[in-house]
């Protein structure tokens, strides 16, 4: 089997990152129940660049590698939140309505987010050698 992921150019990764950003923003806008929650989630791509770029430069990663991590991180949030969006949205809305009370996260949502994040991280680590 041919290693096609390593043949992606930096321009290809810019297009992938742009597409993933659009998917992330649309999914988070749909998932989040309140304007405050929407604003927080929509600032994540900016925060990603603020923390990701210096970290990647320090570690000597190429632009392609940085865009790979960025795209994977945003996709991980989509995979973690979209399937349990209604449950998470109701928890967020309840927490914002009653900030003095700690609203426990739905058990299924918690397990889903933990399991899907673990799976996503394993996928990122698995694909890393093909990219290097």
DRENDO-1510 file (C-alpha; in Angstrom, 1 decimal, always signed):
<recs>
REC; n; res; u; v; w
REC; 1; UNK; +0.0; +0.0; +0.0 .
REC; 2; UNK; +1.4; +3.3; -1.0 .
REC; 3; UNK; +2.0; +6.0; +1.6 .
REC; 4; UNK; -0.2; +8.9; +0.3 .
REC; 5; UNK; -0.4; +11.0; +3.4 .
REC; 6; UNK; +3.3; +11.8; +3.2 .
REC; 7; UNK; +2.8; +13.1; -0.4 .
REC; 8; UNK; +0.6; +15.9; +0.7 .
REC; 9; UNK; +2.2; +19.3; +0.1 .
REC; 10; UNK; +2.1; +22.2; +2.5 .
REC; 11; UNK; -0.5; +23.8; +0.2 .
REC; 12; UNK; -2.6; +20.7; +0.6 .
REC; 13; UNK; -2.3; +20.9; +4.4 .
REC; 14; UNK; -3.4; +24.6; +4.3 .
REC; 15; UNK; -6.5; +23.5; +2.3 .
REC; 16; UNK; -7.2; +20.7; +4.8 .
REC; 17; UNK; -6.7; +23.0; +7.8 .
REC; 18; UNK; -9.1; +25.6; +6.2 .
REC; 19; UNK; -11.7; +22.9; +5.5 .
REC; 20; UNK; -11.4; +21.5; +9.0 .
REC; 21; UNK; -11.7; +24.9; +10.5 .
REC; 22; UNK; -15.0; +25.5; +8.6 .
REC; 23; UNK; -16.4; +22.1; +9.7 .
REC; 24; UNK; -15.3; +22.8; +13.3 .
REC; 25; UNK; -16.9; +26.2; +13.4 .
REC; 26; UNK; -20.2; +25.0; +11.9 .
REC; 27; UNK; -20.3; +22.0; +14.2 .
REC; 28; UNK; -19.6; +24.0; +17.3 .
REC; 29; UNK; -22.0; +26.8; +16.4 .
REC; 30; UNK; -24.7; +24.1; +16.0 .
REC; 31; UNK; -23.7; +22.2; +19.2 .
REC; 32; UNK; -23.4; +25.1; +21.6 .
REC; 33; UNK; -26.7; +26.3; +23.2 .
REC; 34; UNK; -25.9; +29.9; +24.3 .
REC; 35; UNK; -24.1; +32.8; +22.7 .
REC; 36; UNK; -21.4; +32.7; +25.5 .
REC; 37; UNK; -20.7; +29.0; +24.7 .
REC; 38; UNK; -20.6; +29.6; +21.0 .
REC; 39; UNK; -18.1; +32.5; +21.4 .
REC; 40; UNK; -15.9; +30.3; +23.6 .
REC; 41; UNK; -15.8; +27.4; +21.1 .
REC; 42; UNK; -15.4; +29.7; +18.1 .
REC; 43; UNK; -12.2; +31.2; +19.6 .
REC; 44; UNK; -10.5; +27.8; +19.8 .
REC; 45; UNK; -9.0; +28.0; +16.3 .
REC; 46; UNK; -7.4; +31.3; +17.2 .
REC; 47; UNK; -6.1; +29.9; +20.5 .
REC; 48; UNK; -4.8; +26.9; +18.7 .
REC; 49; UNK; -2.6; +29.1; +16.5 .
REC; 50; UNK; -1.5; +31.2; +19.4 .
REC; 51; UNK; -0.2; +28.1; +21.3 .
REC; 52; UNK; +0.5; +25.7; +18.4 .
REC; 53; UNK; +2.8; +27.8; +16.3 .
REC; 54; UNK; +5.3; +28.7; +19.0 .
REC; 55; UNK; +5.3; +25.1; +20.3 .
REC; 56; UNK; +5.8; +23.7; +16.8 .
REC; 57; UNK; +8.6; +26.2; +16.1 .
REC; 58; UNK; +10.4; +25.3; +19.3 .
REC; 59; UNK; +10.2; +21.6; +18.5 .
REC; 60; UNK; +11.3; +22.2; +14.9 .
REC; 61; UNK; +8.2; +20.9; +13.2 .
REC; 62; UNK; +7.5; +21.8; +9.7 .
REC; 63; UNK; +4.4; +23.8; +8.6 .
REC; 64; UNK; +2.8; +20.6; +7.3 .
REC; 65; UNK; +3.3; +18.9; +10.7 .
REC; 66; UNK; +1.8; +21.9; +12.5 .
REC; 67; UNK; -1.2; +22.0; +10.2 .
REC; 68; UNK; -1.6; +18.2; +10.7 .
REC; 69; UNK; -1.8; +18.7; +14.5 .
REC; 70; UNK; -4.1; +21.7; +14.2 .
REC; 71; UNK; -6.5; +19.8; +11.9 .
REC; 72; UNK; -6.5; +16.7; +14.1 .
REC; 73; UNK; -7.1; +18.8; +17.3 .
REC; 74; UNK; -10.1; +20.5; +15.7 .
REC; 75; UNK; -11.5; +17.2; +14.3 .
REC; 76; UNK; -11.1; +15.6; +17.7 .
REC; 77; UNK; -13.4; +18.3; +19.3 .
REC; 78; UNK; -16.0; +17.7; +16.5 .
REC; 79; UNK; -15.9; +13.9; +17.1 .
REC; 80; UNK; -16.1; +14.3; +20.8 .
REC; 81; UNK; -19.0; +16.8; +20.9 .
REC; 82; UNK; -21.3; +16.3; +17.9 .
REC; 83; UNK; -22.7; +12.8; +18.9 .
REC; 84; UNK; -23.6; +14.0; +22.4 .
REC; 85; UNK; -24.4; +17.6; +21.4 .
REC; 86; UNK; -27.9; +17.7; +22.9 .
REC; 87; UNK; -26.8; +16.3; +26.3 .
REC; 88; UNK; -23.8; +18.6; +26.5 .
REC; 89; UNK; -25.8; +21.6; +25.4 .
REC; 90; UNK; -28.4; +21.0; +28.1 .
REC; 91; UNK; -25.6; +20.7; +30.7 .
REC; 92; UNK; -24.0; +23.9; +29.4 .
REC; 93; UNK; -27.2; +25.8; +29.4 .
REC; 94; UNK; -28.1; +24.6; +32.9 .
REC; 95; UNK; -24.6; +25.5; +34.2 .
REC; 96; UNK; -24.8; +29.0; +32.7 .
REC; 97; UNK; -28.3; +29.5; +34.2 .
REC; 98; UNK; -27.1; +28.4; +37.6 .
REC; 99; UNK; -23.3; +29.3; +37.8 .
REC; 100; UNK; -23.3; +28.9; +41.6 .
REC; 101; UNK; -24.2; +25.2; +41.3 .
REC; 102; UNK; -21.8; +22.6; +39.8 .
REC; 103; UNK; -23.8; +20.7; +37.1 .
REC; 104; UNK; -22.5; +17.2; +36.7 .
REC; 105; UNK; -21.8; +16.0; +33.2 .
REC; 106; UNK; -24.0; +13.3; +31.8 .
REC; 107; UNK; -22.3; +9.9; +32.4 .
REC; 108; UNK; -22.7; +8.7; +28.8 .
REC; 109; UNK; -21.4; +12.0; +27.5 .
REC; 110; UNK; -18.4; +11.8; +29.8 .
REC; 111; UNK; -17.5; +8.3; +28.7 .
REC; 112; UNK; -18.1; +9.1; +25.0 .
REC; 113; UNK; -15.8; +12.2; +25.2 .
REC; 114; UNK; -13.1; +10.3; +27.0 .
REC; 115; UNK; -13.2; +7.3; +24.7 .
REC; 116; UNK; -13.4; +9.3; +21.5 .
REC; 117; UNK; -10.6; +11.6; +22.6 .
REC; 118; UNK; -8.5; +8.5; +23.4 .
REC; 119; UNK; -9.3; +7.0; +20.0 .
REC; 120; UNK; -8.4; +10.3; +18.2 .
REC; 121; UNK; -5.1; +10.6; +20.0 .
REC; 122; UNK; -4.3; +7.0; +19.1 .
REC; 123; UNK; -5.1; +7.8; +15.5 .
REC; 124; UNK; -2.9; +10.9; +15.5 .
REC; 125; UNK; +0.0; +8.9; +16.9 .
REC; 126; UNK; -0.6; +6.0; +14.5 .
REC; 127; UNK; -0.5; +8.3; +11.5 .
REC; 128; UNK; +2.5; +10.4; +12.6 .
REC; 129; UNK; +5.2; +8.0; +11.2 .
REC; 130; UNK; +3.5; +8.1; +7.8 .
REC; 131; UNK; +3.7; +11.9; +7.8 .
REC; 132; UNK; +7.3; +12.2; +9.0 .
</recs>
